[in-house]
Amino acid sequence: MHNFIFEKIKRIQALAEIGLYYAENTFDRERYEELQEIALQMLERIANVAVENISPVILEKDGYKTPKVDVRAVVFNDKNQILLIQEKMDGKWAMPGGWSDISYSPSEVAEKECFEEAGTKVKAIKLLAILDKQKQNMPPAFEYVYKIFLLCKKLDDNISIGTETSDVGWFDENNLPELSTPRNTSEQIKMMFQFHKGERIEPCFD
């Protein structure tokens, strides 16, 4: 129920922002601004986070509200192990990746993040999945997020930590470390292994 309410409040906020973008008179703008303020106050209460910390994250003020995009590099070695990095932020593990950057394609983001976070050079070769984070049983977040998973071929055997990571390693499917669930879940890791083993062929979406 908590996640349901959280997502509905975010939807109200997004509709308010869209309304502000298209509003043609002062009356409409005032109503959408009030609706936006109510949504922020509700988010503050349910998330127990101050409005001033929420606003910079979700108030884009640049037009029609759209999802953010998170790209993950899916890398396997010849021992059928998956590459994971340990996040400094929470001390837990995830596939290399992060927010998409302006002027970078999804494949370029995956390759860049893999080198920066895991110290290894890869080549993105195949789309595996595009998933709506809200529908993936993941922890709630202020942003509405689409997650892109790209299979990447490793170009060298080097691995090393980056500025945002405290460790990096290869892991068996049945011996995974504690995962950073805002970034990836055990179900998503399992899906990636299914692709690797040929149990899934077509890209997964939604």
C-alpha positions as CSV (number, residue, x, y, z in Angstrom):
1,M,0.0,0.0,0.0
2,H,2.9,2.4,0.9
3,N,4.5,1.9,-2.6
4,F,1.0,2.3,-4.3
5,I,0.4,5.7,-2.5
6,F,4.0,6.8,-3.2
7,E,3.6,6.1,-7.0
8,K,0.2,7.8,-7.2
9,I,1.6,11.0,-5.5
10,K,4.4,11.0,-8.0
11,R,1.9,10.7,-10.8
12,I,-0.1,13.7,-9.4
13,Q,3.2,15.7,-9.3
14,A,4.0,14.7,-12.9
15,L,0.5,15.8,-14.1
16,A,0.9,19.1,-12.3
17,E,4.2,19.7,-14.0
18,I,2.7,18.8,-17.4
19,G,-0.2,21.2,-16.7
20,L,2.2,24.0,-15.9
21,Y,4.0,23.4,-19.2
22,Y,0.8,23.7,-21.2
23,A,-1.1,26.3,-19.0
24,E,-2.2,29.3,-21.0
25,N,-3.5,31.6,-18.3
26,T,-2.7,32.6,-14.7
27,F,-5.7,30.9,-13.2
28,D,-4.6,27.5,-14.6
29,R,-1.0,28.0,-13.5
30,E,-2.0,28.9,-10.0
31,R,-4.1,25.7,-9.7
32,Y,-1.3,23.5,-11.1
33,E,1.3,25.1,-8.8
34,E,-1.0,24.4,-5.8
35,L,-1.4,20.8,-6.9
36,Q,2.3,20.5,-7.3
37,E,2.9,21.9,-3.8
38,I,0.3,19.5,-2.3
39,A,2.1,16.6,-4.0
40,L,5.5,17.7,-2.6
41,Q,4.1,18.0,0.9
42,M,2.6,14.5,0.7
43,L,5.9,13.1,-0.6
44,E,7.6,14.8,2.3
45,R,5.3,13.2,4.8
46,I,5.3,9.7,3.3
47,A,9.1,9.6,2.6
48,N,10.1,11.6,5.7
49,V,12.4,13.7,3.6
50,A,12.4,17.5,3.6
51,V,10.7,19.2,0.6
52,E,13.9,21.1,-0.2
53,N,15.7,17.8,-0.7
54,I,12.9,16.4,-2.8
55,S,12.3,19.3,-5.1
56,P,15.7,19.3,-6.9
57,V,15.2,15.6,-7.8
58,I,11.7,15.6,-9.2
59,L,11.0,19.2,-10.4
60,E,12.6,19.3,-13.8
61,K,10.9,22.5,-14.9
62,D,11.8,21.8,-18.5
63,G,8.6,20.7,-20.1
64,Y,6.7,17.4,-20.4
65,K,7.5,15.0,-17.6
66,T,9.2,11.9,-18.8
67,P,11.0,8.9,-17.1
68,K,14.7,8.9,-16.4
69,V,16.8,6.2,-17.9
70,D,19.2,3.9,-16.1
71,V,21.6,1.7,-18.1
72,R,23.1,-1.5,-16.8
73,A,26.0,-3.4,-18.4
74,V,25.6,-7.2,-18.3
75,V,29.0,-8.9,-18.5
76,F,29.9,-12.6,-18.2
77,N,33.2,-14.3,-18.2
78,D,34.2,-17.7,-19.6
79,K,33.4,-19.3,-16.2
80,N,29.7,-18.2,-16.6
81,Q,30.0,-15.6,-13.8
82,I,28.5,-12.2,-13.9
83,L,30.4,-9.0,-13.2
84,L,29.2,-6.9,-10.2
85,I,30.5,-3.8,-8.5
86,Q,30.1,-2.8,-4.8
87,E,28.6,0.6,-4.4
88,K,30.2,2.9,-2.0
89,M,26.8,4.5,-1.3
90,D,25.2,1.5,0.3
91,G,28.0,-1.1,0.4
92,K,25.9,-3.5,-1.7
93,W,26.4,-5.0,-5.2
94,A,25.0,-4.2,-8.7
95,M,25.8,-4.6,-12.3
96,P,27.9,-1.7,-13.6
97,G,25.8,1.3,-14.8
98,G,24.0,4.5,-14.0
99,W,22.0,7.3,-15.4
100,S,22.1,8.0,-19.1
101,D,24.2,11.0,-20.0
102,I,23.4,13.7,-22.6
103,S,25.3,13.0,-25.8
104,Y,25.8,9.4,-25.0
105,S,23.9,6.5,-26.6
106,P,22.8,3.6,-24.3
107,S,25.6,1.4,-25.5
108,E,28.1,4.2,-24.9
109,V,26.8,4.7,-21.4
110,A,27.1,1.0,-20.6
111,E,30.7,0.8,-21.9
112,K,31.7,4.0,-20.1
113,E,30.2,3.0,-16.8
114,C,31.7,-0.4,-17.0
115,F,35.2,1.1,-17.4
116,E,34.7,3.8,-14.8
117,E,33.1,1.5,-12.2
118,A,34.8,-1.9,-12.9
119,G,38.0,-0.9,-14.7
120,T,37.2,-3.2,-17.7
121,K,36.7,-2.4,-21.3
122,V,33.6,-3.9,-22.9
123,K,31.6,-3.7,-26.1
124,A,27.8,-3.5,-25.9
125,I,26.4,-6.1,-28.3
126,K,22.8,-6.8,-27.5
127,L,19.7,-5.4,-25.9
128,L,18.4,-7.8,-23.2
129,A,15.7,-5.9,-21.4
130,I,13.9,-2.5,-21.0
131,L,12.0,-2.6,-17.7
132,D,9.8,-0.1,-15.9
133,K,11.3,0.1,-12.4
134,Q,7.9,0.7,-10.8
135,K,6.7,-2.7,-12.0
136,Q,9.8,-4.6,-10.9
137,N,9.2,-5.0,-7.1
138,M,12.0,-2.5,-6.4
139,P,12.2,0.1,-3.6
140,P,10.3,3.2,-4.3
141,A,12.2,6.2,-5.7
142,F,11.3,9.9,-6.4
143,E,12.2,9.5,-10.1
144,Y,10.1,7.4,-12.5
145,V,12.7,5.1,-14.1
146,Y,13.1,2.9,-17.2
147,K,16.0,0.5,-16.8
148,I,17.9,-0.7,-19.9
149,F,20.1,-3.9,-19.7
150,L,22.7,-4.4,-22.4
151,L,24.8,-7.5,-22.9
152,C,28.4,-6.5,-23.1
153,K,31.4,-8.5,-24.4
154,K,34.5,-8.0,-22.3
155,L,37.5,-6.9,-24.3
156,D,40.1,-7.5,-21.6
157,D,40.5,-9.4,-18.3
158,N,41.2,-6.3,-16.2
159,I,39.0,-5.3,-13.3
160,S,39.6,-2.6,-10.7
161,I,37.6,-0.3,-8.4
162,G,36.4,3.2,-9.5
163,T,35.7,6.4,-7.7
164,E,32.1,5.3,-6.8
165,T,32.9,1.6,-6.1
166,S,34.7,-0.1,-3.2
167,D,35.1,-3.6,-4.8
168,V,34.5,-5.5,-8.0
169,G,34.2,-9.2,-8.8
170,W,32.8,-12.1,-10.7
171,F,29.9,-14.1,-9.2
172,D,28.2,-17.4,-9.8
173,E,24.4,-17.4,-10.2
174,N,23.9,-19.3,-7.0
175,N,26.4,-17.4,-4.9
176,L,25.5,-13.7,-5.3
177,P,26.5,-11.1,-2.7
178,E,23.9,-8.8,-1.1
179,L,22.4,-6.8,-3.9
180,S,21.8,-3.1,-4.1
181,T,18.0,-3.4,-4.7
182,P,17.5,0.2,-5.9
183,R,19.8,-0.7,-8.8
184,N,19.1,-4.4,-9.4
185,T,17.2,-7.3,-7.9
186,S,17.9,-11.0,-7.7
187,E,15.0,-11.6,-10.2
188,Q,16.7,-9.3,-12.7
189,I,20.1,-11.0,-12.2
190,K,18.4,-14.4,-12.7
191,M,16.9,-13.0,-15.9
192,M,20.3,-12.0,-17.2
193,F,21.6,-15.6,-16.5
194,Q,18.6,-17.0,-18.4
195,F,19.8,-14.9,-21.4
196,H,23.3,-16.1,-20.9
197,K,22.3,-19.8,-20.8
198,G,20.0,-19.4,-23.8
199,E,16.8,-19.9,-21.8
200,R,15.6,-16.5,-23.0
201,I,16.1,-15.3,-26.5
202,E,13.9,-12.3,-27.3
203,P,14.5,-9.0,-25.4
204,C,12.2,-8.5,-22.4
205,F,10.2,-5.3,-21.9
206,D,7.8,-3.7,-19.5
